[in-house]
């Protein structure tokens, strides 16, 4: 089980969502849609990197984190968990 942070912020006419620990982002027309898209993107990112044996953490530099660069645009900050099943094959 992995625990991450999600950030939703308004940019122009859409809501952007970002997981700063993974540097995975998505967008949606509503905050709820942006959150749902981020959860799916984070899950797919983790599945792919683990399957390929690649490092999954790619933290966003602090200078690019919207909590630092545009705090007035932040709509929500939340924590989420990703549970990935591992299967062994021979």
Backbone as XML, in Angstrom:
<?xml version="1.0"?>
<chain id="A" units="angstrom">
  <residue number="1" name="UNK">
    <atom name="N" x="0.857" y="-1.174" z="0.000"/>
    <atom name="CA" x="0.000" y="0.000" z="0.000"/>
    <atom name="C" x="0.901" y="1.235" z="0.000"/>
  </residue>
  <residue number="2" name="UNK">
    <atom name="N" x="0.623" y="2.144" z="-0.896"/>
    <atom name="CA" x="1.373" y="3.381" z="-1.018"/>
    <atom name="C" x="0.480" y="4.552" z="-0.607"/>
  </residue>
  <residue number="3" name="UNK">
    <atom name="N" x="1.049" y="5.544" z="0.057"/>
    <atom name="CA" x="0.311" y="6.745" z="0.473"/>
    <atom name="C" x="0.925" y="7.956" z="-0.215"/>
  </residue>
  <residue number="4" name="UNK">
    <atom name="N" x="0.077" y="8.748" z="-0.885"/>
    <atom name="CA" x="0.543" y="9.906" z="-1.642"/>
    <atom name="C" x="-0.331" y="11.124" z="-1.374"/>
  </residue>
  <residue number="5" name="UNK">
    <atom name="N" x="0.123" y="12.265" z="-1.860"/>
    <atom name="CA" x="-0.593" y="13.530" z="-1.757"/>
    <atom name="C" x="-1.184" y="13.882" z="-3.120"/>
  </residue>
  <residue number="6" name="UNK">
    <atom name="N" x="-2.394" y="14.387" z="-3.111"/>
    <atom name="CA" x="-3.016" y="14.905" z="-4.322"/>
    <atom name="C" x="-3.300" y="16.386" z="-4.140"/>
  </residue>
  <residue number="7" name="UNK">
    <atom name="N" x="-3.060" y="17.145" z="-5.174"/>
    <atom name="CA" x="-3.306" y="18.591" z="-5.160"/>
    <atom name="C" x="-4.212" y="18.912" z="-6.346"/>
  </residue>
  <residue number="8" name="UNK">
    <atom name="N" x="-5.283" y="19.620" z="-6.093"/>
    <atom name="CA" x="-6.161" y="20.088" z="-7.176"/>
    <atom name="C" x="-6.083" y="21.604" z="-7.199"/>
  </residue>
  <residue number="9" name="UNK">
    <atom name="N" x="-5.828" y="22.140" z="-8.388"/>
    <atom name="CA" x="-5.753" y="23.591" z="-8.525"/>
    <atom name="C" x="-6.401" y="24.013" z="-9.830"/>
  </residue>
  <residue number="10" name="UNK">
    <atom name="N" x="-6.887" y="25.233" z="-9.832"/>
    <atom name="CA" x="-7.575" y="25.796" z="-11.004"/>
    <atom name="C" x="-6.542" y="26.451" z="-11.906"/>
  </residue>
  <residue number="11" name="UNK">
    <atom name="N" x="-6.594" y="26.099" z="-13.168"/>
    <atom name="CA" x="-5.698" y="26.706" z="-14.156"/>
    <atom name="C" x="-6.523" y="27.004" z="-15.399"/>
  </residue>
  <residue number="12" name="UNK">
    <atom name="N" x="-6.698" y="28.266" z="-15.672"/>
    <atom name="CA" x="-7.562" y="28.721" z="-16.759"/>
    <atom name="C" x="-8.983" y="28.205" z="-16.521"/>
  </residue>
  <residue number="13" name="UNK">
    <atom name="N" x="-9.523" y="27.414" z="-17.434"/>
    <atom name="CA" x="-10.910" y="26.953" z="-17.323"/>
    <atom name="C" x="-11.034" y="25.519" z="-16.827"/>
  </residue>
  <residue number="14" name="UNK">
    <atom name="N" x="-9.919" y="24.865" z="-16.489"/>
    <atom name="CA" x="-9.973" y="23.463" z="-16.052"/>
    <atom name="C" x="-9.372" y="23.314" z="-14.661"/>
  </residue>
  <residue number="15" name="UNK">
    <atom name="N" x="-9.624" y="22.167" z="-14.074"/>
    <atom name="CA" x="-9.035" y="21.825" z="-12.785"/>
    <atom name="C" x="-7.915" y="20.829" z="-13.036"/>
  </residue>
  <residue number="16" name="UNK">
    <atom name="N" x="-6.737" y="21.153" z="-12.572"/>
    <atom name="CA" x="-5.574" y="20.287" z="-12.710"/>
    <atom name="C" x="-5.374" y="19.526" z="-11.417"/>
  </residue>
  <residue number="17" name="UNK">
    <atom name="N" x="-4.885" y="18.321" z="-11.532"/>
    <atom name="CA" x="-4.579" y="17.523" z="-10.349"/>
    <atom name="C" x="-3.143" y="17.024" z="-10.484"/>
  </residue>
  <residue number="18" name="UNK">
    <atom name="N" x="-2.452" y="16.968" z="-9.355"/>
    <atom name="CA" x="-1.034" y="16.622" z="-9.355"/>
    <atom name="C" x="-0.713" y="15.780" z="-8.137"/>
  </residue>
  <residue number="19" name="UNK">
    <atom name="N" x="0.080" y="14.754" z="-8.329"/>
    <atom name="CA" x="0.672" y="13.998" z="-7.228"/>
    <atom name="C" x="2.147" y="14.387" z="-7.210"/>
  </residue>
  <residue number="20" name="UNK">
    <atom name="N" x="2.570" y="15.223" z="-6.259"/>
    <atom name="CA" x="3.947" y="15.729" z="-6.279"/>
    <atom name="C" x="5.009" y="14.663" z="-6.002"/>
  </residue>
  <residue number="21" name="UNK">
    <atom name="N" x="4.654" y="13.575" z="-5.340"/>
    <atom name="CA" x="5.638" y="12.529" z="-5.079"/>
    <atom name="C" x="5.971" y="11.723" z="-6.336"/>
  </residue>
  <residue number="22" name="UNK">
    <atom name="N" x="5.002" y="11.626" z="-7.243"/>
    <atom name="CA" x="5.183" y="10.832" z="-8.460"/>
    <atom name="C" x="5.407" y="11.678" z="-9.701"/>
  </residue>
  <residue number="23" name="UNK">
    <atom name="N" x="5.144" y="12.971" z="-9.625"/>
    <atom name="CA" x="5.146" y="13.864" z="-10.784"/>
    <atom name="C" x="4.180" y="13.340" z="-11.842"/>
  </residue>
  <residue number="24" name="UNK">
    <atom name="N" x="2.979" y="12.983" z="-11.379"/>
    <atom name="CA" x="1.899" y="12.519" z="-12.247"/>
    <atom name="C" x="0.784" y="13.549" z="-12.148"/>
  </residue>
  <residue number="25" name="UNK">
    <atom name="N" x="0.237" y="13.927" z="-13.303"/>
    <atom name="CA" x="-0.794" y="14.963" z="-13.315"/>
    <atom name="C" x="-1.925" y="14.565" z="-14.249"/>
  </residue>
  <residue number="26" name="UNK">
    <atom name="N" x="-3.057" y="15.227" z="-14.063"/>
    <atom name="CA" x="-4.209" y="15.027" z="-14.922"/>
    <atom name="C" x="-5.081" y="16.282" z="-14.858"/>
  </residue>
  <residue number="27" name="UNK">
    <atom name="N" x="-6.173" y="16.287" z="-15.600"/>
    <atom name="CA" x="-7.092" y="17.423" z="-15.597"/>
    <atom name="C" x="-8.527" y="16.916" z="-15.613"/>
  </residue>
  <residue number="28" name="UNK">
    <atom name="N" x="-9.443" y="17.817" z="-15.276"/>
    <atom name="CA" x="-10.866" y="17.511" z="-15.340"/>
    <atom name="C" x="-11.666" y="18.795" z="-15.380"/>
  </residue>
  <residue number="29" name="UNK">
    <atom name="N" x="-12.922" y="18.673" z="-15.770"/>
    <atom name="CA" x="-13.792" y="19.848" z="-15.827"/>
    <atom name="C" x="-14.262" y="20.284" z="-14.444"/>
  </residue>
  <residue number="30" name="UNK">
    <atom name="N" x="-14.216" y="19.354" z="-13.472"/>
    <atom name="CA" x="-14.607" y="19.644" z="-12.093"/>
    <atom name="C" x="-13.506" y="19.139" z="-11.168"/>
  </residue>
  <residue number="31" name="UNK">
    <atom name="N" x="-13.466" y="19.606" z="-9.927"/>
    <atom name="CA" x="-12.467" y="19.071" z="-8.985"/>
    <atom name="C" x="-12.618" y="17.556" z="-8.800"/>
  </residue>
  <residue number="32" name="UNK">
    <atom name="N" x="-13.843" y="17.064" z="-8.771"/>
    <atom name="CA" x="-14.079" y="15.632" z="-8.598"/>
    <atom name="C" x="-13.538" y="14.839" z="-9.782"/>
  </residue>
  <residue number="33" name="UNK">
    <atom name="N" x="-13.750" y="15.342" z="-10.983"/>
    <atom name="CA" x="-13.241" y="14.671" z="-12.183"/>
    <atom name="C" x="-11.716" y="14.688" z="-12.199"/>
  </residue>
  <residue number="34" name="UNK">
    <atom name="N" x="-11.122" y="15.805" z="-11.828"/>
    <atom name="CA" x="-9.655" y="15.901" z="-11.785"/>
    <atom name="C" x="-9.086" y="14.923" z="-10.775"/>
  </residue>
  <residue number="35" name="UNK">
    <atom name="N" x="-9.751" y="14.784" z="-9.632"/>
    <atom name="CA" x="-9.297" y="13.841" z="-8.600"/>
    <atom name="C" x="-9.383" y="12.406" z="-9.118"/>
  </residue>
  <residue number="36" name="UNK">
    <atom name="N" x="-10.498" y="12.045" z="-9.727"/>
    <atom name="CA" x="-10.673" y="10.690" z="-10.253"/>
    <atom name="C" x="-9.622" y="10.369" z="-11.316"/>
  </residue>
  <residue number="37" name="UNK">
    <atom name="N" x="-9.354" y="11.323" z="-12.174"/>
    <atom name="CA" x="-8.353" y="11.118" z="-13.223"/>
    <atom name="C" x="-6.953" y="10.961" z="-12.627"/>
  </residue>
  <residue number="38" name="UNK">
    <atom name="N" x="-6.649" y="11.712" z="-11.567"/>
    <atom name="CA" x="-5.350" y="11.594" z="-10.914"/>
    <atom name="C" x="-5.180" y="10.218" z="-10.279"/>
  </residue>
  <residue number="39" name="UNK">
    <atom name="N" x="-6.226" y="9.728" z="-9.625"/>
    <atom name="CA" x="-6.144" y="8.404" z="-9.006"/>
    <atom name="C" x="-5.856" y="7.329" z="-10.059"/>
  </residue>
  <residue number="40" name="UNK">
    <atom name="N" x="-6.521" y="7.424" z="-11.190"/>
    <atom name="CA" x="-6.276" y="6.461" z="-12.263"/>
    <atom name="C" x="-4.860" y="6.604" z="-12.817"/>
  </residue>
  <residue number="41" name="UNK">
    <atom name="N" x="-4.411" y="7.841" z="-13.037"/>
    <atom name="CA" x="-3.071" y="8.071" z="-13.586"/>
    <atom name="C" x="-1.988" y="7.572" z="-12.627"/>
  </residue>
  <residue number="42" name="UNK">
    <atom name="N" x="-2.158" y="7.810" z="-11.333"/>
    <atom name="CA" x="-1.172" y="7.355" z="-10.346"/>
    <atom name="C" x="-1.106" y="5.833" z="-10.311"/>
  </residue>
  <residue number="43" name="UNK">
    <atom name="N" x="-2.262" y="5.185" z="-10.362"/>
    <atom name="CA" x="-2.302" y="3.729" z="-10.349"/>
    <atom name="C" x="-1.598" y="3.157" z="-11.577"/>
  </residue>
  <residue number="44" name="UNK">
    <atom name="N" x="-1.898" y="3.696" z="-12.741"/>
    <atom name="CA" x="-1.262" y="3.215" z="-13.969"/>
    <atom name="C" x="0.240" y="3.465" z="-13.954"/>
  </residue>
  <residue number="45" name="UNK">
    <atom name="N" x="0.650" y="4.614" z="-13.444"/>
    <atom name="CA" x="2.079" y="4.928" z="-13.339"/>
    <atom name="C" x="2.786" y="3.905" z="-12.457"/>
  </residue>
  <residue number="46" name="UNK">
    <atom name="N" x="2.217" y="3.638" z="-11.283"/>
    <atom name="CA" x="2.839" y="2.690" z="-10.359"/>
    <atom name="C" x="2.877" y="1.273" z="-10.944"/>
  </residue>
  <residue number="47" name="UNK">
    <atom name="N" x="1.790" y="0.838" z="-11.532"/>
    <atom name="CA" x="1.771" y="-0.498" z="-12.140"/>
    <atom name="C" x="2.853" y="-0.625" z="-13.210"/>
  </residue>
  <residue number="48" name="UNK">
    <atom name="N" x="2.959" y="0.377" z="-14.062"/>
    <atom name="CA" x="3.934" y="0.335" z="-15.149"/>
    <atom name="C" x="5.374" y="0.377" z="-14.670"/>
  </residue>
  <residue number="49" name="UNK">
    <atom name="N" x="5.663" y="1.260" z="-13.733"/>
    <atom name="CA" x="7.054" y="1.369" z="-13.274"/>
    <atom name="C" x="7.484" y="0.137" z="-12.489"/>
  </residue>
  <residue number="50" name="UNK">
    <atom name="N" x="6.591" y="-0.400" z="-11.669"/>
    <atom name="CA" x="6.932" y="-1.607" z="-10.906"/>
    <atom name="C" x="7.112" y="-2.788" z="-11.853"/>
  </residue>
  <residue number="51" name="UNK">
    <atom name="N" x="6.220" y="-2.907" z="-12.826"/>
    <atom name="CA" x="6.316" y="-3.995" z="-13.808"/>
    <atom name="C" x="7.617" y="-3.919" z="-14.594"/>
  </residue>
  <residue number="52" name="UNK">
    <atom name="N" x="8.051" y="-2.711" z="-14.930"/>
    <atom name="CA" x="9.271" y="-2.518" z="-15.715"/>
    <atom name="C" x="10.528" y="-2.424" z="-14.862"/>
  </residue>
  <residue number="53" name="UNK">
    <atom name="N" x="10.380" y="-2.496" z="-13.537"/>
    <atom name="CA" x="11.544" y="-2.423" z="-12.650"/>
    <atom name="C" x="12.168" y="-1.046" z="-12.581"/>
  </residue>
  <residue number="54" name="UNK">
    <atom name="N" x="11.368" y="-0.025" z="-12.774"/>
    <atom name="CA" x="11.864" y="1.348" z="-12.756"/>
    <atom name="C" x="11.520" y="2.022" z="-11.428"/>
  </residue>
  <residue number="55" name="UNK">
    <atom name="N" x="12.267" y="3.060" z="-11.048"/>
    <atom name="CA" x="11.900" y="3.794" z="-9.834"/>
    <atom name="C" x="10.568" y="4.501" z="-10.036"/>
  </residue>
  <residue number="56" name="UNK">
    <atom name="N" x="9.696" y="4.407" z="-9.057"/>
    <atom name="CA" x="8.372" y="5.006" z="-9.203"/>
    <atom name="C" x="8.298" y="6.413" z="-8.642"/>
  </residue>
  <residue number="57" name="UNK">
    <atom name="N" x="9.158" y="6.761" z="-7.688"/>
    <atom name="CA" x="9.136" y="8.117" z="-7.117"/>
    <atom name="C" x="9.928" y="9.066" z="-7.997"/>
  </residue>
  <residue number="58" name="UNK">
    <atom name="N" x="9.302" y="10.171" z="-8.373"/>
    <atom name="CA" x="9.939" y="11.246" z="-9.141"/>
    <atom name="C" x="9.405" y="12.558" z="-8.590"/>
  </residue>
  <residue number="59" name="UNK">
    <atom name="N" x="9.862" y="12.959" z="-7.422"/>
    <atom name="CA" x="9.278" y="14.147" z="-6.791"/>
    <atom name="C" x="9.362" y="15.396" z="-7.655"/>
  </residue>
  <residue number="60" name="UNK">
    <atom name="N" x="8.295" y="16.184" z="-7.617"/>
    <atom name="CA" x="8.258" y="17.471" z="-8.307"/>
    <atom name="C" x="9.198" y="18.416" z="-7.559"/>
  </residue>
  <residue number="61" name="UNK">
    <atom name="N" x="10.058" y="19.128" z="-8.272"/>
    <atom name="CA" x="10.916" y="20.096" z="-7.581"/>
    <atom name="C" x="10.067" y="21.131" z="-6.833"/>
  </residue>
  <residue number="62" name="UNK">
    <atom name="N" x="10.531" y="21.548" z="-5.678"/>
    <atom name="CA" x="9.766" y="22.496" z="-4.859"/>
    <atom name="C" x="9.429" y="23.767" z="-5.640"/>
  </residue>
  <residue number="63" name="UNK">
    <atom name="N" x="10.315" y="24.181" z="-6.523"/>
    <atom name="CA" x="10.083" y="25.390" z="-7.311"/>
    <atom name="C" x="8.947" y="25.229" z="-8.319"/>
  </residue>
  <residue number="64" name="UNK">
    <atom name="N" x="8.497" y="23.991" z="-8.552"/>
    <atom name="CA" x="7.398" y="23.742" z="-9.488"/>
    <atom name="C" x="6.138" y="23.245" z="-8.789"/>
  </residue>
  <residue number="65" name="UNK">
    <atom name="N" x="6.184" y="23.124" z="-7.488"/>
    <atom name="CA" x="5.039" y="22.654" z="-6.706"/>
    <atom name="C" x="4.018" y="23.784" z="-6.607"/>
  </residue>
  <residue number="66" name="UNK">
    <atom name="N" x="2.767" y="23.557" z="-7.042"/>
    <atom name="CA" x="1.773" y="24.638" z="-7.007"/>
    <atom name="C" x="1.483" y="25.163" z="-5.596"/>
  </residue>
  <residue number="67" name="UNK">
    <atom name="N" x="1.775" y="24.362" z="-4.573"/>
    <atom name="CA" x="1.597" y="24.860" z="-3.201"/>
    <atom name="C" x="2.576" y="25.979" z="-2.908"/>
  </residue>
  <residue number="68" name="UNK">
    <atom name="N" x="3.694" y="26.008" z="-3.633"/>
    <atom name="CA" x="4.694" y="27.046" z="-3.462"/>
    <atom name="C" x="4.553" y="28.158" z="-4.504"/>
  </residue>
  <residue number="69" name="UNK">
    <atom name="N" x="4.212" y="27.768" z="-5.733"/>
    <atom name="CA" x="4.205" y="28.727" z="-6.833"/>
    <atom name="C" x="2.880" y="29.468" z="-7.015"/>
  </residue>
  <residue number="70" name="UNK">
    <atom name="N" x="1.755" y="28.823" z="-6.671"/>
    <atom name="CA" x="0.441" y="29.448" z="-6.874"/>
    <atom name="C" x="-0.538" y="29.002" z="-5.795"/>
  </residue>
  <residue number="71" name="UNK">
    <atom name="N" x="-0.238" y="29.293" z="-4.536"/>
    <atom name="CA" x="-1.126" y="28.815" z="-3.462"/>
    <atom name="C" x="-2.557" y="29.340" z="-3.571"/>
  </residue>
  <residue number="72" name="UNK">
    <atom name="N" x="-2.754" y="30.470" z="-4.213"/>
    <atom name="CA" x="-4.105" y="31.026" z="-4.363"/>
    <atom name="C" x="-4.969" y="30.201" z="-5.318"/>
  </residue>
  <residue number="73" name="UNK">
    <atom name="N" x="-4.346" y="29.378" z="-6.158"/>
    <atom name="CA" x="-5.084" y="28.559" z="-7.123"/>
    <atom name="C" x="-5.476" y="27.190" z="-6.563"/>
  </residue>
  <residue number="74" name="UNK">
    <atom name="N" x="-4.966" y="26.840" z="-5.387"/>
    <atom name="CA" x="-5.224" y="25.527" z="-4.805"/>
    <atom name="C" x="-6.697" y="25.411" z="-4.401"/>
  </residue>
  <residue number="75" name="UNK">
    <atom name="N" x="-7.337" y="24.361" z="-4.871"/>
    <atom name="CA" x="-8.735" y="24.080" z="-4.552"/>
    <atom name="C" x="-8.812" y="23.060" z="-3.421"/>
  </residue>
  <residue number="76" name="UNK">
    <atom name="N" x="-7.920" y="22.050" z="-3.462"/>
    <atom name="CA" x="-7.938" y="21.000" z="-2.442"/>
    <atom name="C" x="-6.596" y="20.299" z="-2.383"/>
  </residue>
  <residue number="77" name="UNK">
    <atom name="N" x="-6.255" y="19.846" z="-1.192"/>
    <atom name="CA" x="-5.105" y="18.971" z="-0.979"/>
    <atom name="C" x="-5.640" y="17.771" z="-0.216"/>
  </residue>
  <residue number="78" name="UNK">
    <atom name="N" x="-5.315" y="16.578" z="-0.687"/>
    <atom name="CA" x="-5.836" y="15.364" z="-0.066"/>
    <atom name="C" x="-4.774" y="14.272" z="-0.114"/>
  </residue>
  <residue number="79" name="UNK">
    <atom name="N" x="-4.953" y="13.248" z="0.684"/>
    <atom name="CA" x="-4.067" y="12.087" z="0.671"/>
    <atom name="C" x="-4.841" y="10.915" z="0.094"/>
  </residue>
  <residue number="80" name="UNK">
    <atom name="N" x="-4.115" y="10.065" z="-0.636"/>
    <atom name="CA" x="-4.761" y="8.886" z="-1.192"/>
    <atom name="C" x="-3.815" y="7.698" z="-1.129"/>
  </residue>
  <residue number="81" name="UNK">
    <atom name="N" x="-4.418" y="6.519" z="-1.124"/>
    <atom name="CA" x="-3.657" y="5.279" z="-1.068"/>
    <atom name="C" x="-3.838" y="4.512" z="-2.364"/>
  </residue>
  <residue number="82" name="UNK">
    <atom name="N" x="-2.772" y="3.832" z="-2.774"/>
    <atom name="CA" x="-2.845" y="2.965" z="-3.940"/>
    <atom name="C" x="-2.399" y="1.583" z="-3.489"/>
  </residue>
  <residue number="83" name="UNK">
    <atom name="N" x="-3.249" y="0.609" z="-3.725"/>
    <atom name="CA" x="-2.966" y="-0.770" z="-3.368"/>
    <atom name="C" x="-2.774" y="-1.543" z="-4.669"/>
  </residue>
  <residue number="84" name="UNK">
    <atom name="N" x="-1.618" y="-2.158" z="-4.809"/>
    <atom name="CA" x="-1.314" y="-2.884" z="-6.033"/>
    <atom name="C" x="-1.098" y="-4.351" z="-5.688"/>
  </residue>
  <residue number="85" name="UNK">
    <atom name="N" x="-1.773" y="-5.223" z="-6.395"/>
    <atom name="CA" x="-1.620" y="-6.657" z="-6.182"/>
    <atom name="C" x="-0.365" y="-7.139" z="-6.911"/>
  </residue>
  <residue number="86" name="UNK">
    <atom name="N" x="0.362" y="-8.036" z="-6.269"/>
    <atom name="CA" x="1.572" y="-8.613" z="-6.868"/>
    <atom name="C" x="1.302" y="-10.090" z="-7.108"/>
  </residue>
  <residue number="87" name="UNK">
    <atom name="N" x="1.612" y="-10.544" z="-8.301"/>
    <atom name="CA" x="1.395" y="-11.946" z="-8.666"/>
    <atom name="C" x="2.723" y="-12.529" z="-9.137"/>
  </residue>
  <residue number="88" name="UNK">
    <atom name="N" x="2.990" y="-13.773" z="-8.766"/>
    <atom name="CA" x="4.192" y="-14.474" z="-9.224"/>
    <atom name="C" x="3.792" y="-15.500" z="-10.279"/>
  </residue>
  <residue number="89" name="UNK">
    <atom name="N" x="4.556" y="-15.552" z="-11.337"/>
    <atom name="CA" x="4.295" y="-16.488" z="-12.441"/>
    <atom name="C" x="5.559" y="-17.265" z="-12.737"/>
  </residue>
  <residue number="90" name="UNK">
    <atom name="N" x="5.404" y="-18.526" z="-13.139"/>
    <atom name="CA" x="6.564" y="-19.353" z="-13.505"/>
    <atom name="C" x="6.306" y="-20.032" z="-14.835"/>
  </residue>
</chain>
